[in-house]
Amino acid sequence: MGENAIEVHDLSKKYVVATRGETWHAIAKNIFKPERTVVNAVKSLNFTIKPGEKVGFIGQNGAGKTTTIKMLTGTLFPSSGYCRVNGFDPTKRTNDFKKSISVVMGNRSQLFPDLTPRDYLKLLQSMYDISETSFQETVNNLARVLNVTRKLDTQTRKLSLGERMKIEFLAGVATRPKVLFLDEPTIGLDVLAKRDIRKFLLQLNKEEKLTVFLTSHDMEDIATICDRLIIANHGEIMWNGQKQDLLDKFSSNKYITFDKSETFAEKNIEGKIINQDDLTITIKVPNEEVDDMIAFLAKNKQGSNYQINELKLEDIILELFAEENQKC
Amino acid sequence: MLKTYRAVSKISLKSILANKSSVVILLLQALVPSIVMFYLWSLILNHGQTVGGFTKNQIVIYYIGVNFINSFVWYAIDWELNDDIHSGELSNIIHRPIAIEKYYFAKMVGDRLANLLLLAPILIIGILYILVKNLLQISLIVLLEFAFSIIMSAVLWFLFSYIIGSVAYWFDNLFFVLLVKEVLVNLLAGFYFPLEILPPFLVKITKCLPFQYFSSFPIDTLVKGLSLQSWLKNTGIEIAWAVIFYVIVQIVNRKGLQRYSDVMG
């Protein structure tokens, strides 16, 4: 294995998508000459990830996040470029490569609904050729951390979504992968389940130097777990760097949110409007102007109940996307 | 590696046994057609007639036999593969350290073993009926030939169905293709009636195709008392078909997984 856990060079993926018209003529024509469109899901990505890094891969819907994970895990072949994971070429799909990674997808269960999680885990133990004693010990430890020890012998279909996801996590790391790919892992989970899973990942990364590659629309996941961010838009990278650097870049501004008064007029607002509805508005203001701005708004009876907030990761990313879309 | 495939078979077996509704459906599926065919052919051949060279007793055993094979050999891998490819479930298998076709084969073995376990009481009653009524005299060698033919049927059936299911890599919806395939294969394999009932030219055609080995040939081995030479010749042809299908499976697997990658991400 080289120095990097993941290396991605000019990685691109094009899908061929069938399109169909609605008229009878279009349907008949489609039988003999199907119409196909090429979609560029990922455009020439380049990045490297070192062992033990926790990287958040962020993007809007259709940004190519899942496609990238699928190429890194060998499920999809790149249209051009190449990648290496743990020194392996994923397209070769060798068993050594497959044993060195693990994939957990929030929207696709890998468990067997009619059987118990323990049955599934036993199958993994055989597949990954791990000694029974060591595997059992790992499973018991992980189950304790995730608080699912008593659920290991319950039929999977009787488990709640949160319990099932915890088991998916447990199964994902019980095989001792070097790189863990997580695609929307906390989708649909409650606050407690999310907290347990985030804690679990942080602990595992600290103890085992596990490399984590995470995609999520939940910015709390990213903010809590990841040190580094790769932000993609329309299949291209628009930010690749430390999370703290990104936070610092936007730390010179704050958001002021207030309830609009009856005399509120948008022309009186000098800061950039971030968000507004009939009742409230949020504006972005440089740090040094916050006090003056609130005094001005109060004096001109523009609103009440003023709240000052630091920009959260979610706000920053939304701003980045807005900036990028303006450029286009 | 064998340990892995044994574990897959075990999981598949446990899944079937854990699902009570599938047990009931399985019992009905095995029992109803056998009973219907038993009464129908008992009535038709009540006065010592024969059809396609089959006496009443032989045809009754034939139908019990083909239903037995249907329950223990014919695994709907084509339907399963079609579902897994289009739903994306296949991705769950691709990133596991296991060969896809071997995974499905091991799953089939577990599933068929579950069928065997569940239908064992009915099977024992059927065998006892045949023995008590003295409907069939078979030697140990014929029994061994029959057992081998059944295993080969399962292998051949799996390879053929795997190829058909893999067509799902290239087409969006295989539902009607699979339905038509089912009717055609049932007909050409001799599931609806013995192939000898068909017009001579059609019989000749069916004898050149691999489908007879799915059910007609193992039952003929049991019922018709084929000579060892004839059985060996047919088994040789069956093995040749299995080799051809295996090569095609490797090709469709390679091309299909590339295709899956291109359009079904």
Contacts between the chains, C-beta under 8 A, distances in Angstrom:
chain1	res1	chain2	res2	distance
A	13	B	265	7.3
A	15	B	262	7.1
A	15	B	263	6.4
A	15	B	265	6.2
A	16	B	262	6.1
A	16	B	263	5.5
A	17	B	263	7.5
A	18	B	172	7.4
A	41	B	265	7.2
A	66	B	265	7.6
A	67	B	265	5.5
A	70	B	91	7.2
A	70	B	265	5.7
A	73	B	95	5.0
A	74	B	94	6.9
A	74	B	95	6.2
A	75	B	91	4.8
A	75	B	94	5.2
A	75	B	95	6.1
A	75	B	261	7.1
A	75	B	265	7.6
A	76	B	261	4.5
A	76	B	265	5.0
A	77	B	258	6.4
A	77	B	261	4.4
A	77	B	262	7.5
A	93	B	94	7.2
A	95	B	97	3.9
A	95	B	98	7.9
A	98	B	95	5.9
A	98	B	96	6.3
A	98	B	97	4.2
A	99	B	97	5.2
A	101	B	95	7.2
A	103	B	95	5.5
A	108	B	88	6.8
A	108	B	89	7.6
A	108	B	91	7.4
A	108	B	92	6.9
A	110	B	92	4.9
A	112	B	11	6.5
A	112	B	15	6.0
A	114	B	14	7.8
A	114	B	15	4.8
A	114	B	18	4.2
A	114	B	19	5.2
A	115	B	11	6.7
A	115	B	14	5.8
A	115	B	15	6.0
A	115	B	18	6.2
A	119	B	11	6.2
A	119	B	14	6.2
A	120	B	11	7.7
A	122	B	7	6.8
A	123	B	7	5.0
A	123	B	8	6.8
A	123	B	11	5.2
A	126	B	3	5.2
A	126	B	4	4.9
A	126	B	6	7.5
A	126	B	7	3.7
A	127	B	4	5.1
A	127	B	7	7.1
A	127	B	96	5.9
A	127	B	97	5.8
A	127	B	98	5.9
A	128	B	97	6.5
A	129	B	3	7.7
A	129	B	4	7.7
A	155	B	18	7.3
